Every structure is written in structure tokens, then in C-alpha cells.
């Protein structure tokens, strides 16, 4: 009998499993082997600190972000007093799973099938990777951390099947030597409707490799062709392709994360990917942590309603950031004219400083009211077209 079975061993599931094991719960983690999520791999300093990530997990340190507009305008934003860490998901996710196992979680490799409930008992059924046979793990609670379009969520939480999502695709390539168009210490973010009509493209350094990709909600977009075009535009078409990956990325948190009895969601399954930026690793790990907290509270009290704590704790700290980022995406991603204006706005030193302070610390910066006022006025001027897109 397990106290909790965690379905999914990505950053969210592995974090939940580790936290539960360290708190003394008997926990199992079921993960599919061999799947690597398409991801730029960026993690902020707060994640490194909060989740005790060792230096050897970082494959690169980024100190500049370059924004590229539809007309090719480039705005380089230095990351002052810090850096953005880059990880390879293949190595990073396995590190987190191994750490959870070392903390005491039992690890099973296979594919989630269903939750069986009978005679007041419940079991998570999975298909073993090696034997192909189905096995059941009896448990008191379940954490669904099985990614966007989660099978656990769709079966257990009303409304989970209606969550909107972007389809992301990237190619991992051998990194070239540093050139005028590629810098191993710089992230490039491309806001261009020819690459993505409603999201963005990226070139993120990973040390010896790099992630080149894009995302879109529009189903008719040819993701592979758009990525090929991005590689040409970035001077990376001749680089060897190491692997290709695609997956959905949810666009907003679900309104409900539990089923009022024995299941709570975490990570992409709960929709916790930041709007506008698509950042997910930090929020997934926070989601795993609050899901573990809620599960522990429910086990201690015997009250199913304590599972609601997961969403409450997450939203208490991050709701406003998500709202601001969603507003920015709705305002600026709808056309190339708007994207041009957004990159122009990125010239502003107040925008640069506040953006990366918020990114690094995962909080809205409230200490500079005049800076916020200036940004608000410039933002209004661009959205109402009172200034040209060339205005800086």
C-alpha cells in the first residue's frame, strides 16, 4: 500500500515524489522511459536555489537575451547581476528521477493505463515497459503529473480536456563555433509571423548542442518547415541534427486541479506553463512541490478537500505574474505589427531591468513605481499607435 502514486517522472512528478519521500510518505513514481520533452531548457537562478540544483547540471550560462523582430531588428538585453541556466532535459529529468529514488521513492518504468476503484480500495494500473504486462499499485492518493493532455486529468478532472495548448517543436543540433549570428552565451527569441503566427521561435545554447524550435496554436502551420526556415535565418542550416521532438504546451492553468476525492494534478497536467514566454520547468517543479504539500495535508487530515491546497498555494504566489504575461501575449502576439512594437518596447531600459528581475526572482517587481508608470505609458502609446514601431 502506497500513500501516494505519482504518475509521470518529469520535473513536476519527480519533485513531488522526492518531497513526499523526504517527508516520510511511502511513494511510487511511474515514468515512461525514453521520452524527452521539447524544451528550450532555461531555468532561472531561483529554481537553482529553491530546488538545490548542482552546477554540473548546467550545460550553459546565458548572460544576454536577443529579441528579433519581424523586420530583423535585434535588441540585446544584458542579464544584469545574474544569468539564465540552461539544462539538457534528457540529463536533467533523469537527475531529478534518480534523486527522488535516492530519497526513498519506488520507481516503476511503464505506461499509465487507469485508476481502478473497487470495494473502497484504489490502484493505479500501468503497463510494464519490459514485460508488457499490466501491474497494479495500491495507493491512497494519486498525483497526475503526466504532462499536457494528461490521461489522468482527462479521466479524473472535469474540464481538463478543454485546455488550450501550443504545439511546440524543436531540433537539437550540434552547436557551431561562436559567430556573428550564434553566441553560446545568448538566447535568441524570434518574434516573426513567418516562423510562428501566434507564438515565437527560439535558438537556445546548450553547450555542445543547441535547441532550435518554435510553437503555434494554429494547426495548419508546418512546424518542421518553420524550424527549417528558422535555422536558415539563423545561419544554422548546416549544423548536424541530433534529434527532433514535439509536444503540446498548455496555455493556462486549469480552474480545478483535483477530483474532490483522491487525485491532484501537477505541472503541465495542471496547465502551469507561463503565458507569453512558455516557461515551464520552474513552474512544473513548484507545481510538484505544492501537489506534494496538498497530498501530505490530505493524508494527515483525512480530508479530500485539502487537495485543493495545491492550486491555492500556487496561485497565491504566481497568479498575478500569469495574468500579466497572458495580457502581454494577447496584446502583442496577434500580428507582425504588434510584434514589431513589442521588440521596440524591449529597447527600454526599464522594461529590460524589470523583466529580468521578475524572471530571475519569479515575482513582479514592485519597488520602482516610476519605472512601472513609464512602461505603462510607453505600452499604451504602442498599442494605440501613438508612436511608430521604430520608436525606442
Secondary structure, 3 states (H helix, E strand, C coil): CEEEEEECCCHHHHHHHHHHHHCCCCEEEEECCCCCCCCCCEECHHHHHHCCCCHHHCCEEECEEEEECCCCCEEEEECCCCCEEECCHHHHHHHHHHHHHHHCCEEEEEEEEEEEEECCEEEEEEEECCCCCEEEEEEEEEEECCCCCCHHHHHHCCCHHHCCEEEEEEEEEECCCCCCCCCCCEEEEECCCCCCCCCCEEEEEECCEEEEEEEECCCCCCHHHHHHHHHHHCCCCCCCEEEEEEEEEECCCCCCCECCCCEEECHHHHCCCCCCCCCCHHHHHHHHHHHHHHHHHHHHHCCHHHHHHHHHHHHHHHHHHHHHHHHHHHHHCCCHHHHHHHHHHCCCHHHHHHHHHHHHHCCCCCCCHHHHHHHHHHHHHHHCCCCCCCCC
